């Protein structure tokens, strides 16, 4: 719960400052909240931009004939962005703990700017809505624990996931809270079940140095235990977890590299938004997060070139 709220409030603050546009974050997090340090805002900017570039590349490669599964989605607003930009997949699934899902469903039910896009993309009469799940033609939220694979699989099947469709899996700082054994079972299951798939994982990396240790201690003080931190030792260990789980090819970049590859005009724009005193701290932060993306390509869509 704490990490879900953290990410949402940080994204809400950064969008209020103009780092990127998100018309929907305000409906999930009303208060802008206390000021966040400029390096945190730039870090979130890199995270959102990097993830979105890969998501959009997959949708383009499949011509939107695909489905997306956001694991540990929290209060994420990607579905609404894709709807506005007219690049929606056949169906967008979100999975998170039932308590978080119940909160999200409550926001959607009570706020027309969130519910209207769902209704607009729903053609049949029956919009399934209860406390812990919501299912429409193009969007579905499921309350489930990712560590309980049989229950997860059963719920995804119930809401018509199609293993034959190209499928994009997303996770942001989710696997690190699972033991390596549990997360590798999840990655194995995805690789075994979906012959044409891509998995994008945003997570900590280089965690065995002093800066990484301080990050771990700070999180532990807030009762956030990184059960899967052993896999976050290096880019190689991040890649290896996918290769050993049956994925065909995998790439990984630390966020310093991702940040340096983003369109320079936009980076110049956001760097003018706030003065950054400690450039070194930003560099250290970015070197301790990464984006890793793995591919299985039975349909030969050329996903490995993304």
N, C-alpha and C positions, 0 to 999 in steps of 0.2 A: 504493500500500500504506500509506504513512504517513498519508494523509488518512483512509483506511478505519479504521485503528487509532485515530487521534485521535478521530473521531466516536464510535466504539464505547466507548472508555474514558471519554470525557466523559459520554456518556449513562449509562453504568454508574455513574459516580460520582454524577451528579445523582439517579438513581433510588434509590441507596443512602441519599441524604439525604432522600428523600421528596418530591421535586419532582413526580413523577408515578409511576404504578405500571407497571412492566414486569416481568412474572414470568419473562421468557425471556432477558433480557440477560445474566443470570448464567451461562447455559450457553454463551454465546459468549465472554464476558470474565470469567474466574473471579476475578481479583484486582480489588479496588475501585481500587487504584492510588493515586497521590499526590493530595493535596487539590487541587481546582480552585477558582479564585477565584469568589466569589459571583456576580459579573457574568457569568462564563462559564456558570454553572449556570442563571441566569435567562435568558440568551440561548438556551440549549438548550431550556429549558422553553417559551419563546415559539415556537421553531422546531417542536418536536414538536406542541404544541397547535395551532398555525396549520395545519400540514400535515394533522393528523388531522381538523380541522374540515372542511377542503375535501374530503378523501378520503371522509369519512362522508356529506357532502352529495351527492357524486356517486353513491355507492352507494344512498342514499335516493331520489335522483331517478330512477335506473334500476331501482329495486326489486331491486338486486343482479343483474339480468339484464345482466351486463357482464363485462369482463375488465380486469385491472390489470397494467401492465407497469412494473416498477420498474427504471429504468436506472441502473447503477452502484450497485446495492443494498447492496453491502458486507455487513455482518453485521446488517442491519435485521431487526426482529422484527414488522413490520406484519401479515404473514400470520397469525401466531399470535394477535395481538390480535383480528383480525377473526373468526377461528374462535371464540375465547372469547366474543365479543360477538354471535355468530350473525348477522354481516352480511358473509358471505363472497361474493365475486364468483363467477361460473361457473368462472373459473380465474385464478390469480395467478402471473404470470411474474416472474422476476428475472434480470437480466443483469449480469454483471461480468467482469473479467479472469479467465481460467482459474485463475490462482494463488489468487485470493481465493475463487472458487467451490469449488475443491478443499478449502480450509480449512473453508468453511461446510458442505459435504457431510460432511466428516469429523465435525464437531460433531453434525450431525443423526443420522448413522449410529450414533454412540457414546453418545448421550444420549436415553434414552427420553422425557423430557418434550418433546423436540423432534420425535422421530420418531412418537410416538403420534398426534398430531393429523393427520399425513399419512396414516397407515394408516387412521384412523377415517373420513377423507373419500375413501378410495380403494376403489372397488367391484370393479374387475377384478383378475385374477390378476397381471398384469404390471406391476410397479413398476420402471421403468427407472432403473438406478443405475450410473453409472461414475464415474471420477475427476473428469470435468469437466462432467457434467450429471446432473440428477435429474428424472424426470418421473413425476408421479402424476396422477390425475384432476383435482385441484383446485390443484396447486402444481407449479411447474416452475422449475428453476434452469439457466441456460445460461451457459457460458463463452464470451465473445465480446468483440471490440474494437468499440466503438461507432463508430469511425472507418472500419470496414470494412463498409459497408452491405450489399453483396451477401451476405456471409457471415452477417451478423446476420439478414437477411430469410430466408435459407435455413434457418437454425436455428429461427427462430420458426415458420416453416411446418411444419418437421419435427415440432414439438411442438404442432401443431394450433391455432395462433392463428387466430382468425376475424375478418377485417377488417370483416365486416358487423355484428358485435356492438359496442355502445357500449364504447369503450376508454379507460381512464384511464392516462396516462403520468406517471410521477413521476421527478424528478431533483433531488438535493440536492447542491449544490457539485460538479457533474459537468461540465456544459457549459463551465464556466470553464477547465477543463484541456484543452479542445479548441480548435483555431484557429477563429475566426469562420466561416471557409469550411466546415470540417468540421461544426460544430454546425448551421449553417444548412442544410446538405445533409440532416442527420438530421431537423431540424424540417420541412423540405420533404417528405421521404419519409413521415413520420408523417401530415402533412396530406393528402398525395396518396393514401395507402393506406387510411386509416381515416376514412370519411365522417362518422361520429359519434364525436367524441373530445374529450377534455380533457387538457391538459398542464399539470401543476403543477411549477414550477421554483423552488427555493429557492437563492439565490445572492447574491454580493456586489453592492453598488451604491454609487454616489457615490464611486468609487475614484480620481477625479482630484484630490481634496483632500489635504492633508498627512496626515491620519489614514489615508486609503486608501493613500498611498504607503508609510507605515510598515508597514501590513499586508502589502503586496506584498513589501517588503524582508525582513520576518520570514519569510515563506514561502519566498522565494528562498534564504535562508540554510539552509533545511532541504531544499534541492533540489526545492522544489515550484514549478514554473514555471506561472504563470497565463497560458497561451497565448491565452485568450479574454477577457482583462480589458478590451479595448476596448469590448466590448458592455456592460460593467458601469459605464458612466459615469453613467447616470441612470435613473430609472424609465421615462422616455420611450425611451431606447435599448433597454432591456429589452423594452418593449412592441413597439417597431418591428421587432425581430428576428422576432417571431411574425407580425406583420401582413405583413411582406415575404416570409414563407415560406408564405403562403396560409391563415393562420388567420383566422376571421371576426371574432372579438371577443377582446379581451384586457384584463385588469386587472392592476395591480401596486400593491403597498403596501410601504413600508419597514417593518422589524420594530418600530420604535418605534410606528408606527400600529397594527400588528397587536397588539402587547402591550397597548396602551391599549384595544383592543376586546374583549379576552378577558374571560370572566366575572369580575367584580371580587371575588366571594367567594373564588374559587380563587387569584387573584393575591394577595389579602391573606394567604391561608394560606401561600403559598410565600415571600412577603416576610418572614414571621415566622421562617422556617427558619434564616436566617443574616443577620447584620448586614452591611449594605452601606455601606461608608465612602464610596466614590467613586461617587455617583449619576451624576455627569457622564460618567464612563467608560462606564457601562452605556448611557447615552443615545447616546454616540458609536458604540459597538459596534452597537447596534440600528439606528442610522441608516445603517450600512454593509452591511446585509443586507436582502434583500427576498423576498417571495413574489410570483410572477407566475403567473397562470393564464389559459390561452388555450383557446378553444372552437371546435369545428366541429360543427354540429348538424343534420345531414341528416334525422334522424328527428324533429326538432322536439320534443325532450324538455324544452326550456326550460332548457338548461344555462347559458345566458348569465345567468340569474337567480341562479346559485349565488354 
